[in-house]
Amino acid sequence: MLHKTRGIVFKYFKYRDTSIIAKVFTEEFGLQTYIVNGVRSKSSKGRIALYQPLTLLDLVVYYKETADINRISEVKCGSPFQTIQTDVRKTAIAMFIAEILYKCVKEEGEVHDLFEFIYRSIEILDHLETNYQNFHLQFMLKLSKYLGFGIESSDFLDVFYAEEAFLVNELMDNSYEDSARLNNSSRRKMLDHIIKFFQTNVDSLKEINSIKVLQEVL
């Protein structure tokens, strides 16, 4: 049966000569695996761009609950990026977020709140003109609540001094558009703590390959 749904690309893998296996987080069915044939062929007219990490899609998909891999009937970009692919800092942030999501989000089934949070966050990153150097910190802090291990309900804040703990709460509670008083050193230190916190709650989050690029760019 065919279903319409929005989707967020987490990652894709090359499959055979011209195809891919795509990991897509869908609004209706949660994390799904799709095989996309011929998308890497010379005649595909750049369709591989639709499966770059964090691309926001409008999909018509086949869905069978017992199937490990499903197929896509129709696909188009739901919200084309304006700056994420051209701003090197946003590109680095997006690469990092995509890796975090791929390794942390495994949910299937009813995921509307989590999906809406991720979808809206990506749109905001694309449209922000200033004050996005802390976006990845805010995103992870906010994401923890949706993944069921919210930082506010843990002893995470105990590792910070009072002033730093205040900044963590500020980042978590403020909107993405609000700025926070963090220099590069503080930003790196906070990111290290947030990653360690995630690693204690997510077994699949071990080495993060994109973090070196993120640190160099920011």
Buried (B, 14 or more C-beta within 10 A) or exposed (E): EEBEBBBBBBBBEEBEEBBBBBBBBBBBBBBBEBBBBEBBEEEBEEBBEBBBBBBBBBBEBEBEEEEEEBEBEEBEEBBEBEBBBEBEBBBBBBBBBBBBBBBBBEBEEEBEEBBEBBBEBBBBBBBBEEEBBBBBBBBBBBBBBBBEBBBEEEEBBEEBEEEBBEBBBBBBEBEBEEEBEBEEEBBBBBBEBBBEBBBEBBEEBEEBEBBEBBBEBB
